Amino acid sequence: MRRDKKHPTTNNSLPTTPSAHKRAALLEDLGRSADEQPIFSLPSPLLPWGVIPCAILLTAIAPPLIKDGPVGALVAAAVALLLFTLVLIPRKLFIGLDGIQLVSLFGSRFIRFRDIDYIETSDGFYFHHPGINIVLVNGGTLDFTTSMFKERWAERDALILLIRESCETAKRKKPAPVQQVLLRSGKTYGAWARALLTMGSGAHFDPRAPAVVPEDLLTVAENPDASTMERTAAFIALRACKDANFDARLRVSLEQTAAPVCRQACHDALEAGEDEARLAAILERTEKMAAHE
């Protein structure tokens, strides 16, 4: 398993709870620190069987091309290089605070920790390579190899421990209460964006609801169990606070978010600043996408 490039953050990401300390220790066993994205490189999902059809295809098309002379031989070599590159491109495993995401050339898959029933070892490539099998609550499974090298059992076991600890932490938490003040509640998207910015600036005074302070918004933004729309809305509201410490903590929280829809929405909210039109478009797009998560 190759160590990927670090993504340094700030000291705001340092663990402050027993579960966070345990996660930090498990990450350290895997050669990661608590203040970088826990992304790991895994073997391509096409290995080992994808090599066979590539070899058959190359055997069929290479001889005629080679007979055409140097140009044909060059084309055959280029095709061979392309095929084997496609087979060997690794996939990525991102273990966030909200779930895991597997990304490959053929797409990505996100699984929330609450949707995982249990994790067990597997034989990887069926040749007794280190592998992990994740069994979901709905009965589905996700089996993947962690390394092409048979001696790397310790890395596989450390990944299992990290995922198990993350699952246990998620299941111990009570579901986050819905933050109604952050939701759309029949507003137009433009009015919703404007209300969130007003709330974040401290000028929101609704006699029907308790006052919302920036620390409350930050709690929602950093909560991996909050819904995609709640976290996106909290990110937008906090952009109006103009607090460098809050901005740093939002970016740390973003780096630890594995859910692709939520991560993209929160990233776009940070980049949009206080542009109401852009924020309204982000809210509209995210609401539609979140409905299909």
N, C-alpha and C positions, 0 to 999 in steps of 0.2 A: 504494500500500500504506500503510495507516494505522498509525501507531505506537500500540501499545496501552499501557495503564496499566502503570507500573513496579511490580515487586514487589521492594522492597529486601530484601537479606538481610544477611549479615555479611561481614567481611573473610576469613572462613574459606573463602569461595567463590572467592577470587582464584586465578588459574591458577598452577600450580607446575611444570608440565612443558612441553616444547617444543610438544607438540600442544595443550595448554591455552592457551598463549600465542598460537598461531596461531588457535585458535578465538576467543579474545578479540579479536584484531585483525579477524577477519571479522565478528564481531558489532558491533564499533565501526563498520565500514563500513556496517552496516545500521541504525545509530542506536541500538544496544543496548550495554549494559555487561555485563561478565562476571558481575556479581552480580544480574542480574534474569532472569526467565523469558523465553526467546526465543520469544515468541508473536507471530505476524503475522496481520493481517487480509487475507483474500483475497476476491475477488468471489464472489458466490453461485454454487453449482453449477448453478442454474437459468438463469443468464444464458448466452447471450442468448435461447435458444429458448423458455424458460419464459414469456416475455412474450406469445408468440403465443397459446397456449391460454387464458391469462388474459384476453387481449383478446377472444377469441372468446366465452368464457363471459360476460364482462361485456356484450358486445354483445347476447347472447341474453337476459339477465335484466334489464338496465337499463331498456329501453323500457317493458315492462309495469309495472315498479315506479314509474317516473316518472309514468305515466298515473294512478296511484292518488292523486296529489297530493303535498303537501309531505312527508308521512311516508314515502311510497314513494321519493321522491327522496333523502331522508336515508338510507334503508336502502341504496339503490343506491350512494350515495357511500361508505357504510361498507364495503360489500362490495368496492368498487373499491380503497379504501385497504388493506383486509385482503389482497387478492390481490397487490397490487403490493408491499406490505411483505414478504410471504412470499417473493416473487421476489428482492427486494433484500437480504434479511438475509445478511450476509457469513458466510463460514466461517473458521475459525481454523486456522492451521498452527503446531504446537508442535514445535520441534526440540530434543529432549532429548539426554542423553548416551547413551541406549540406543536411540533410534530417533526416528521422526517420527510425529505424530498429527494427522490431519485431522478436524476436528469441524465439523459443520453441523447445521442444523435437523433433518436426516433421519438423524442418527446419527454415529458416529465410526469411524475406521479407523486402526489402529496398525500400523506396519511397522518391524521391527528393521533396523538398519543392515546386519547380516550377511545379511539376506534380499534386499538390493538388489544387482543385477548392475551396472547403470550408469545414469547420469543424462544426459539430453540436453535440448536446447531444443525447444520446440514453438510452434505458432502460436496457442496460447490459444483464442480464440473463433473460430478459422478466418478471422479477418479481420486476421491478422498482429498480434495483441496479444502481449505477453510471456507466455510459458508455459513450463512444465516438464513433461517426461515422464520418469517413473521406471520403469525396466524391472527386474522382479524375477527372481531366480534361477530361479523356477518357471515363468517365461515370461509371467506376468501384467504388466500395466502400470497406471500411475496417472498420468493427464494432468490438469493443472489450470492455470488462468490465474492469474498473480500480480498483475495490475493491469488495470483498465479503461482505463488511459491508455497509449497506444502509445509515449509517449516514455520510459517507465520501464524501459528495458532494463537499466540499471546495477543496479537493485534485483534484477531477475530473475537476473542473472549472479552477484551477490553471494550470493544464496540457493543457487544451484547450487554455488558454491565451498564454502559452509558445509556443505551436505549431503555433497558429495564428500569433504571433509576428515574429516567425522565417520565416513563409511563406511570410509575408508582407516585411520583410527585404530582402529576396531572390528576390522577384518580383520587388523591387525598384531598385535593382542593374542592371546595364547594363551588358550584357553578356561579359565575359572576352575575350579580343582579343587573338587570337591563337598565341602562342609563337613559331613561325616557327623554331627558332634556337634550340629549345629543341627537335624537332621531328626527326624521323628517316631519312626521306628524301633519301631513297634508300640505306642507309648504311647497312652493316651486323650488327648483334646484338653486336658482339665484338667491331667493329669499333664505333658503337653508344655509347656503354658504355665508351670506351676510350675517345671519343670526349667530353662526358659530364664531365668526371673527369678532363680532360684538361681545359675545360671551368671553372669549379669550382676552379681550382688552380690558375686561373688568366692568364694562358698562351695561351688563345684562342684569336687569332688575325685574324679575317676574314674581309678582306676589303669590302666584299659585305654586311656585316651586322654591325650594331652598336655594340660597346663594351658591354659586359654583365658583370655587377658588381654583387657581392654576394647579395646586397640588392634587386636587381631586381629578382634574383632567389628565394629569400625568399618570395617576394611578390606572386610569382606564387605558391610556395609550401604551403603557408598559405591560398590561395584563394579557398574557398569551391566551387566556380563556375568554376574553371579551370577543364579541362578534366582529367581523370585518368592518361593518358599517360603524360600529361604536368606536373602534380604534382609529379608523380613517377620520371620523368627525372630531375626535379628540386631537389628532395630529393637526388638523386644520385650525381648530380653536387655539391651540398653543402657539401657532405661528404668529398670532397677534400679540403674544406676551412680550416678544422681543427680549427674551432672556437667554443669554449664551449658555448657561448651565442646562436649561431645559432643552435647548437645541442639541446639545451634546448628548444628553440622555436619550432623546428621541432617536438620534442616529445610532446609538448603541442598541436600543430596542429594535430598530429596523434591521440591523445586522444579524440579530438573533431570531428573526422571524422567517420561518421556512414556508409558510403558506404563500403560494405565488400571487394570488389575487390581492391578499392583504398587503404583502410586501410591496407590490407594484403601486397600489393605491397610496400607501403611506409615503413611499419614495416620491411619487408625483406631487403629493400634498406639500412635502418639504421643498420641492423645487419650484412650486407655483407661488410660494410666498403668500401675499395677500391679494393676488389677482382674482377678483370675484368670478369673472367669466371662466377662467381656467379651473378654479375650484368647483364651480357649479358643474362643469363638464366632467370633472373627476368623480364627483358624487353621483352623477347620473350613470356614468359608465360602471362604476364600482357596484352600485345598487343592482344593476342588471346582471353583472357577473357573479356577485355574491349569492344571488338567488339560485344559481346552478352549482354552487360549491358542494 
